[in-house]
Amino acid sequence: MHRPPLDAEQLRRSLTDVPELSFFSSIDVLESTGSTNADLIARAGEPDADRSVLLAEAQEHGRGRHARTWVSPPRAQLSMSLLVRLPGVDPASLGWLPLLTGVVVVDALRSTSGVAATLKWPNDVLIDGRKVAGILAEVAAGDGAPTVVIGIGLNVSLTEAELPVPHATSLTLAGAADTDRTLLVQSLLTEFARRFTAWQAANWATSDLIAAYRERCSTLGARVRAELPGGQTLTGTATDVDATGRLLIGDRSVSAGDVTHLRAEV
């Protein structure tokens, strides 16, 4: 399968050619690395690290939530991390950053690839119930403004045989209209710049963000099973997300855990 490389020069030019992308300070592309998140976390103390973007054609030690490994054939995916500082953010609102990124990925895939992407709480991106992208946010520094690195892993041209798990998918398998990875990066970064800028301009208020998240979250209204820390299991209908991003299942709120969408009973 022909898998062309990212156009690193086009991405760098877009910092000046695309007005929204002037939000970012740099875009770098590596042929291979252990983890783009780890690389940016190591740079967090540098003065020019804010709003930097790092991509890798292949990751040797990509990570998902709960320290799960995330691997893919070279150039079959997007492995991208962003570093942002959030001056003045309420610590209680900081957890909305990965959820904001989920909204960003959904909107970019809908507009660029023409797929009906949705969110599974908290920030897995699905197409027809199968996972196409995951997001991992990690606090990188605690001095001064909070600094967070957000990693995005997106399956682009993986075949069925290359999928990491049966319930995954890729843009190619989903019949996406466009799978040009360079254009996808530009679309993702443009959407992120818009959402983040609006959030900061609102003094980190979450009301608009909550509304956008609810509109895109297919977990809401679904019957779900939540595997909670400590081995507990909670089953019920997911009704809402609260102001801190917790999922409401029946009369209980869930802040962490693996959620499975259950088939409707017939």
N, C-alpha and C positions, 0 to 999 in steps of 0.2 A: 504493500500500500504506500502510495506517495504521500509523505507527510512533510510539507515544506517548513523551513524554519521560520521563526518569528522575524519580522523585518525590524531589527533593532534601530536602524537609522530612521525609518519612518516614525517609530515610536518616539525617538528623541526629538525629531523635528516637530512632532505634534505638540510638544510643550510650548512652542511659540506659534505654531500654525493654527491650533485649535484653541479658541479663547478659554473654554472651560478648563482645559488641561494645564493652563498656567497656574492652577491651584497647586500642582505638584512641583517639587524642586528637582527631581531627577527620575529617570527611568533607566534601569540597567538590566541587561539580559545575560545570563550565564548559560554555558552549555550544560553544566552539571554542577550540583552542589548537594550537600547533605540535607539541608532544610532552609528554604528561603526565610521562614520565620526566625529560625535560630540565627541566621546571618544578620538580619536586621536588628534583632534583640542585642546582638553583640555591638552594634553601631549606635545604640540608643543614646549614649552619652555624648555623641559628637554634635557640635552646634548646628551642622547643616543636615542632620538626619531627618528633621521634621518633613513630612509629606514626601518621603522618598519611596520609590517603587522598585521592587526586585522581582525578576522572573527567572525561571530556570527551565530549560528544555527537558531536563530530567532531574528528579530528586532521588537520592539514595536512601534518605531517612525521613521522608515526609510523614507528618503526624496529623491525626485527627483528634476528635474529642476522646477523653479517657485514655490518652496515650496510644491509641490505635495507629498502626502503620498505614501509610497511604502511598502506594506505588503505582506506576503506570509505564508503559513503553515510552521511550523518548518521542517528543513532539506529538503525542497522541492526546495531550491534555494541556490545560493551563495550570501552572503552578506559580502563583503570584502572591506577594506579600506587600502590605502598605504599612508605613509607620506614621502615626499622627499623634500630635500633642493636643490636649483638650484643656486649655487654661480656664480655670473657674468652674469646671463642671462639678455638679453635685455628685458625690460618690454613688449615691443611690440611682443616678441616671446613667452611670457609666456602662452598666450592663446592656443598655440599649444599642451600643455601638455594633456588636455582632448582628443584632436583629435588623438594624438599619442596613447593614451590609447584605443581609438576606434579601431585603426589599430591592436593593440595588441590583443584585444578580438576577432576580426575577424580571425586573423591568428591562435590563439589558438583553436578556435572552429573548424576551417577547418581541422587542423592537428590532433586534439585529438578526435573530435566527428564526423568528416566526413560530416559536414553540409555545405551547400553553403551560408555561412553568408556574409552579405554585410553591408555597413554603410549608414544610412540616416543622412544627415547633421543636426546638427554638429557631434553627436556621439551616436545616437541610433543604436543598432545592430539589423539587420533584418534577418529573414529566410523566403523566399517566401513572402516578403512584410509585415510580421508580426513581431512585436517587441519581441525579446528574451532577450535583455539586455539593460541597461541604465547606464550612467556614470555621476557622479556629482563631479566636482572639486571645492574646496573651499580654498581660501588663508587663512592660519592659523596664520601667523605671518609676520610682516613687517620689523623687525629689522634684520640687517645683511643680509644673503642670504635669498631670498624669500623662504617661506615654504608653500607647498601645500599639502592638503589631497585629494586624489582621491578615490571616492567610486565607486564600481562596483556592480550592482545588476543583477544577471543572473538567469533566470527561468530554472530550471533543470528538475524536475519531475512533475510540475503542470499539473493537468488534465484540460479538457475544462471547467468543472464546477468551478475550482479554479482560473481561469485566472482573473486578475483584470479588464481587459477591453476586448471587443471582438476582437480587432485587435492585441492582444498579442499572444504569443505562448510559448512553452517550448521545451527544447531539446528532451524530450520524445515524445511529440506530433509531432515533426519534424522528428522523426525516426532516431535520432542520433545513431551512431555506439557505442559510449561509453558515459555513463552518470555518471561515477565514479567521485564524487565531489572532492575527494582528488587529483586524477590525473588532474582534470581540474584546480585546484588551482596551482599545480606545473607547468602546461603548461602556464597558464596566467602569473605567476610570472617569468618564464623563458623568455617568449617573452618580458615582460616589461623590465627586466634587460638588454636584448640585445638592444632593441630600445633606452632606456634611455641612456645607456652607449655610444652607437654610436652617439646619439644626443649631449651629453656632449663633447665627443671627437672631434666633429666638431665645438666646441665652440658655440653651440646652434644655428648653421646655420640650416635653415629649408628647403633647396632645396630638399634634399633626402626625407625628411618627407612629403613634399608636393606631391612629385611624388608617394610615397607609398599610401598616402591618396586618391589621384585621382583614382588610380587603383582599390580601394576597395569601392568607393562611388557610390552607385546606384542612388543617387540624380542627379548626373551630366548627362545631356542629357535628363532628364525627365521633363515633364510638371508638374509644382508644383504650389501650393498656399501657400503663406507665410502670417501668421497672425502676424503683426508687433506690437511692443509696441505703445500704443496710439489708438489702434483700427483700424489701417489701414490694408488693404489687398492688396497683390501684387500677380498677377498671370502671369506666363510666363514659359519659358524654362530655367532651371538651366544649365548654360554653364561652370562654373569653380569655383574654390576657389582661392582667391588671397593670397598674401604673408602673410597676417595676419590671414588667415583662414576664411575670410568673403565669403559668398556665392554670386555669381553673377547670377542675374536673369535679362535677357535682358541687359539693360544698367545701372542697379542699383545693388548696393552691399548691402547685408543684414548681419548685425553683430549679431542680436538677433531676435528670433521669432520662432513660431511653423510652421514647414513646412509639408505640406501634399503632397504626390505623387498622381497626378491625373491620372485617366485612359486615355489611348490614345483615341482620337476621331476616330470613324470609320464611 
